[in-house]
Amino acid sequence: MQGIATVPTPTVLPPVAPAPVPAPPSDGPAMIYPPPEIKNIVDKTADYVARSGSQFEDRIREREKHNPKFCFLNPTDPYRAYYDYKIKEHREGRGAEKKPDEAKTQDPTTTAPTTAAPTKPVPPEPPRYNFSAPLPSVSVLDLDILKLTAQFIARNGREFMTQLTRREMRNYQFDFLRSNHSLFPYFTKLVEQYTKVLMPPAELLEDSLRVNVDDKFAILKRIGARVEYRLYQEDEKKKAEDEADEERVAYASIDWHDFVIVDTVEFVEADERMNLNPPMRLDELEGMSLAQKKAALMFDTQQNARAAADAEEEEMDVDMDMDVDMDED
């Protein structure tokens, strides 16, 4: 008799409950973290506000309302949640605590000690351009006279400059020939540039032009050095701006209502009656030639002296009238 094979029935296991999903850390609510340059300002401000109160925040908001780096003080700003969280953290005394990740990296039993990253050396400053100089605030007439005079001196030498200075000593249009004038450094640069163009020295041609002919990549090397130095300057400028922002926050924490009067300035009647010219705009002052500036200065000096003399004469008349009245009595 052939036996019948029996198939064992599978055992049904009871359903296994899913593993519990760990809850997100309760360090703070969902928030948008600001970039590093803004985060430093937010952390500093939150620390000050946590110690000084909400009045300090109001002062900063009023003082820095036009500064985009302090937009997190607005209630509708996306970084406001992070800012409020940092205030709460500082008030609870957790602002100075280290994060778990930082504690792990600094634990000598789990990780090897890490050496500090070497500081990047300061790139050398590239040589200045031979034919470039910052243009000062000067009128068109003065600029033309500056350039033409510089061309003549570059062609005829320094003796021509000495003779021209003596001849035009009383001409205010040539005041830039004096070494103590504000336009003299720019004028000297123009003379050097025109001299290199009209009578270039042999070593200048040999050092600059010959190198470019022999080495085709010499210009690229100089460009790379200038770009590297420019990036270094931008980094230093950014660091200075961050320090200025921190100083501005500390400056806003000063209570300006707590002060002591050291001295006062007294205005007399002569100051009220003094006839002064209306103030000039900056563009009007920059558009004036040297001769016009000198004439305006002399006119103002004469007017002020005349007004002071008139005021003194009026005071003397008042004193004499008082003496006469006392004698009659």
C-alpha positions in Angstrom: 0.0 0.0 0.0 1.4 3.2 -1.1 1.7 5.8 1.7 0.4 9.3 1.3 2.9 12.0 2.1 1.6 14.6 4.4 2.6 18.3 4.0 3.2 20.0 7.3 1.0 23.0 7.8 3.0 26.2 8.3 2.9 27.7 11.7 1.4 31.2 11.7 3.5 33.5 13.8 1.9 36.3 15.7 2.3 39.8 14.1 5.4 41.6 15.2 4.9 45.2 16.2 7.1 47.6 14.3 10.1 49.1 16.0 9.4 52.5 17.4 10.8 55.3 15.3 13.0 57.6 17.4 11.5 61.0 17.9 13.4 64.0 16.6 15.6 65.6 19.1 13.9 68.2 21.2 16.7 70.7 21.0 14.5 73.2 19.2 11.7 73.7 16.7 12.0 73.4 13.0 13.9 76.4 11.8 16.0 77.8 9.0 19.7 78.1 10.0 21.3 81.4 8.8 24.5 81.4 6.8 27.8 81.6 8.8 28.3 85.3 8.4 24.7 86.0 9.7 24.8 83.3 12.3 27.7 84.9 14.2 25.7 88.2 14.4 22.6 86.3 15.5 24.4 84.4 18.2 26.1 87.6 19.6 22.8 89.6 19.5 20.9 86.7 21.2 23.5 86.6 24.0 23.2 90.3 24.6 19.4 90.3 24.5 19.2 87.3 26.9 21.3 89.3 29.4 20.0 92.8 28.8 16.3 92.3 28.1 14.0 93.1 25.2 14.7 96.9 25.4 18.1 96.2 24.1 16.6 94.4 21.1 14.3 97.4 20.4 17.3 99.7 20.4 19.2 97.5 18.0 16.2 97.2 15.7 15.8 101.0 15.6 19.5 101.7 15.1 20.1 99.0 12.5 16.8 99.1 10.6 18.5 99.8 7.3 21.2 97.1 7.8 20.3 93.9 6.0 22.4 91.8 8.4 20.0 92.6 11.2 16.8 91.6 9.4 16.4 88.6 11.7 15.0 91.1 14.3 11.8 91.4 12.3 9.0 89.0 13.4 8.4 87.9 9.8 12.1 87.1 9.0 12.8 83.4 8.2 15.7 83.5 10.7 13.6 84.8 13.5 12.8 81.3 14.8 16.5 80.5 15.1 17.1 83.8 16.8 14.3 83.2 19.4 15.6 79.7 20.0 19.1 81.1 20.7 17.7 83.6 23.2 15.9 80.8 25.0 19.0 78.7 25.0 21.1 81.5 26.5 18.5 82.2 29.2 18.4 78.5 30.2 22.1 78.5 30.5 22.8 76.1 27.6 24.4 78.7 25.3 27.9 77.8 26.4 27.4 74.0 26.4 29.1 72.0 23.7 27.2 70.1 21.1 27.4 66.3 21.2 29.2 66.2 17.9 31.8 68.6 19.2 32.2 66.7 22.4 32.8 63.5 20.4 35.4 65.1 18.2 37.2 66.5 21.2 37.1 63.3 23.3 40.7 61.9 23.4 39.6 58.4 24.2 37.6 58.0 21.0 39.5 60.0 18.4 43.1 60.9 17.9 44.1 64.5 18.7 43.9 66.6 15.6 46.5 69.2 14.8 45.5 72.8 14.0 45.2 73.6 10.3 48.2 75.5 9.1 47.5 79.2 8.4 47.7 80.2 4.8 50.6 82.5 4.1 49.9 86.1 3.1 50.4 86.4 -0.6 52.9 89.0 -1.7 51.5 92.4 -2.8 51.9 92.7 -6.6 53.7 95.7 -8.0 51.6 98.7 -8.7 50.4 99.6 -12.2 52.7 102.0 -14.0 50.0 104.0 -15.7 47.2 104.0 -13.2 46.5 106.4 -10.4 43.3 107.2 -8.4 41.6 110.3 -9.8 40.9 112.9 -7.0 37.9 115.2 -7.0 38.9 117.8 -9.4 37.2 120.0 -12.0 37.6 119.4 -15.8 39.6 122.7 -16.2 42.0 121.8 -13.4 42.5 118.3 -14.8 43.4 119.6 -18.2 45.9 122.1 -16.7 47.3 119.3 -14.5 47.9 117.0 -17.5 49.3 119.7 -19.8 51.7 120.9 -17.1 52.8 117.4 -16.3 53.6 116.8 -20.0 55.8 119.9 -20.2 57.7 119.0 -17.0 58.2 115.4 -18.1 59.7 116.6 -21.4 61.7 119.6 -20.1 62.8 118.3 -16.7 62.5 119.5 -13.1 64.2 122.8 -13.8 61.2 123.8 -15.9 58.9 123.0 -12.9 61.0 125.3 -10.6 60.9 128.1 -13.1 57.1 127.7 -13.6 56.5 127.7 -9.8 58.4 131.0 -9.4 56.6 132.6 -12.3 53.1 131.5 -11.3 53.6 132.0 -7.6 50.6 134.5 -7.4 48.4 132.5 -9.8 46.0 130.4 -7.7 45.4 128.1 -10.7 48.9 126.6 -10.2 48.7 126.0 -6.5 49.1 122.3 -7.2 52.8 122.9 -7.8 53.3 123.4 -4.1 54.3 120.3 -2.2 51.7 120.8 0.6 48.7 121.0 -1.8 46.2 118.1 -2.0 46.6 117.7 -5.7 50.4 117.6 -5.7 50.7 113.7 -5.2 48.4 113.1 -8.2 50.4 115.7 -10.2 53.6 113.9 -9.3 52.2 110.6 -10.5 51.2 112.2 -13.9 54.8 113.5 -14.3 56.2 110.0 -13.7 53.8 108.4 -16.1 54.4 110.9 -18.9 58.2 110.6 -18.3 58.0 106.8 -18.8 56.1 107.3 -22.1 58.1 110.2 -23.6 61.5 109.1 -22.4 61.3 105.4 -21.2 64.4 104.1 -19.5 66.2 101.1 -21.1 65.8 98.9 -18.1 62.0 99.3 -18.1 61.8 98.1 -21.7 64.2 95.3 -21.1 62.6 94.0 -17.9 58.9 94.3 -18.9 58.7 93.8 -22.7 61.5 91.3 -23.1 60.1 89.0 -20.4 56.7 89.0 -22.2 58.4 88.0 -25.5 60.6 85.2 -24.0 57.9 83.7 -21.7 54.4 83.6 -23.1 52.9 82.7 -19.7 54.5 85.5 -17.8 51.4 87.6 -18.1 49.2 84.7 -16.8 51.5 84.3 -13.8 51.2 88.0 -12.9 47.4 87.9 -13.4 47.2 84.8 -11.1 49.3 86.6 -8.4 47.0 89.7 -8.6 43.9 87.6 -8.4 45.2 85.7 -5.3 46.1 89.0 -3.6 42.7 90.4 -4.5 40.9 87.4 -2.9 43.1 87.9 0.2 42.0 91.6 0.4 38.4 90.6 0.1 38.7 88.1 3.0 40.4 90.7 5.2 37.6 93.2 4.3 35.0 90.6 5.3 36.7 90.0 8.6 36.8 93.7 9.3 33.1 94.0 8.5 32.2 91.2 10.9 34.2 92.8 13.6 32.5 96.1 12.9 29.1 94.4 13.2 30.0 92.9 16.6 31.3 96.3 17.7 28.0 97.9 16.5 26.0 95.4 18.6 28.1 96.3 21.7 27.8 100.0 20.9 24.0 99.7 20.9 24.1 98.1 24.3 25.3 101.4 25.8 22.6 103.4 27.8 22.9 106.8 26.1 20.4 108.3 28.6 22.9 108.0 31.4 25.3 111.0 30.8 26.9 113.9 32.6 27.1 117.5 31.1 30.7 118.5 30.9 30.4 121.9 29.2 28.1 124.0 27.2 28.5 126.3 24.2 27.0 129.8 24.5 25.7 131.6 21.4 25.6 135.4 21.5 23.5 137.8 19.5 26.4 138.5 17.1 26.2 134.8 16.0 22.5 135.3 15.2 23.1 138.4 13.1 26.2 137.2 11.2 25.6 137.1 7.5 26.8 133.8 6.3 26.6 132.3 2.8 24.4 129.3 2.3 26.2 126.0 2.5 27.5 124.5 -0.8 26.8 121.0 -2.1 29.7 118.6 -2.5 29.3 118.5 -6.3 29.4 122.3 -6.5 32.6 122.4 -4.5 34.2 119.7 -6.6 33.3 121.5 -9.8 35.0 124.7 -8.8 38.5 125.4 -10.1 41.4 126.3 -7.8 41.1 130.0 -8.6 37.4 130.0 -7.8 37.9 128.2 -4.5 40.6 130.7 -3.5 38.3 133.6 -4.4 35.4 132.2 -2.5 37.6 131.6 0.6 38.9 135.2 0.5 35.3 136.5 0.1 34.0 134.5 3.1 37.0 135.7 5.2 36.3 139.3 4.4 32.6 138.9 5.1 33.2 137.3 8.5 35.7 140.0 9.5 33.2 142.7 8.4 30.3 141.1 10.3 32.5 140.7 13.5 33.5 144.3 13.3 29.9 145.5 12.9 28.8 143.4 15.9 31.6 144.8 18.0 30.7 148.3 17.0 27.0 147.8 17.9 28.1 146.5 21.3 30.2 149.6 21.9 27.3 151.8 20.9 25.0 150.0 23.4 27.6 150.4 26.1 27.9 154.2 25.4 24.2 154.7 25.4 24.0 152.9 28.8 26.7 155.2 30.2 24.9 158.3 28.9 21.7 157.3 30.5 23.4 156.7 33.8 25.1 160.1 33.7 21.7 161.8 33.0 20.2 160.1 35.9 
